[in-house]
Amino acid sequence: MNRKALLLATRHGALKVRIDEQRRLLSKEVEPIENALARGDQVLKGVDWLKHHPAAVGLAVTAVVVARPRRAWRWAQRSFFLWRGWQAIKKSLARAG
């Protein structure tokens, strides 16, 4: 092998080692983000299920209202204020972005 090809092969090998190390480091750093995104995906699946099964949601709400009407009313108020806050945040983010 000529000298130029040998230098090129050596550099190529060094770059491959460097790339492998960077990949290992990146995979370690991304792991917490992957876990958070996986949880987010599970929440979205749950919301999707709730959207497609409104009768089950209605039945659960009815059972809670019948069992504990005062507690259900307090939770309804909290939920309403959370929902309104979320709508305001979405609206302000839409205007900003």
C-alpha positions in Angstrom: 0.0 0.0 0.0 1.3 3.4 -0.7 1.8 6.0 2.0 -1.2 8.1 1.0 -3.6 5.1 1.1 -2.1 4.1 4.5 -2.6 7.5 6.0 -6.2 7.6 4.6 -7.0 4.2 6.1 -5.5 5.2 9.5 -7.6 8.4 9.5 -10.7 6.5 8.4 -10.2 4.1 11.3 -9.7 6.9 13.8 -12.8 8.6 12.6 -14.9 5.4 12.9 -13.7 5.1 16.6 -14.6 8.7 17.3 -18.0 8.3 15.6 -18.7 5.1 17.7 -17.8 6.9 20.9 -20.1 9.9 20.0 -23.0 7.5 19.3 -22.6 5.8 22.6 -22.5 9.2 24.4 -25.5 10.4 22.5 -27.5 7.3 23.3 -26.8 7.8 27.0 -27.8 11.4 26.9 -31.0 10.8 24.9 -32.3 8.0 27.2 -34.2 10.3 29.7 -35.8 12.1 26.8 -36.8 8.7 25.2 -38.5 7.7 28.5 -40.3 11.0 28.8 -41.5 10.7 25.2 -42.7 7.2 25.8 -44.8 8.3 28.8 -46.2 11.1 26.6 -47.1 8.6 24.0 -48.9 6.5 26.6 -50.9 9.5 27.8 -51.8 10.3 24.2 -53.0 6.7 23.7 -55.1 7.1 26.8 -56.7 10.3 25.6 -57.3 8.7 22.2 -59.1 5.8 23.9 -61.2 8.3 25.9 -62.2 10.1 22.7 -63.3 6.8 21.1 -65.2 5.5 24.2 -67.4 8.4 25.4 -69.9 6.1 26.9 -67.4 4.7 29.3 -66.4 8.2 30.3 -70.0 9.2 30.8 -70.6 6.1 32.9 -67.6 6.8 35.1 -68.6 10.4 35.6 -72.2 9.3 36.4 -70.9 6.8 39.0 -68.7 9.4 40.7 -71.5 12.0 40.8 -73.9 9.5 42.3 -71.4 8.2 44.8 -70.0 11.6 45.9 -71.7 14.6 44.5 -69.8 17.3 46.5 -66.4 15.8 45.6 -67.5 15.4 42.0 -68.5 19.1 41.9 -65.2 20.2 43.3 -63.3 18.1 40.8 -65.5 19.5 38.0 -64.6 23.0 39.0 -60.9 22.2 39.2 -61.0 20.5 35.8 -62.9 23.4 34.3 -60.2 25.9 35.5 -57.4 23.7 34.3 -59.0 23.4 30.9 -59.5 27.1 30.7 -55.9 27.7 31.7 -54.7 25.2 29.1 -56.8 26.9 26.4 -55.3 30.3 27.3 -51.7 28.8 27.2 -52.4 27.3 23.8 -53.8 30.6 22.5 -50.9 32.6 23.7 -48.4 30.0 22.3 -50.2 30.2 18.9 -49.9 33.9 18.9 -46.2 33.9 19.8 -45.2 31.1 17.4 
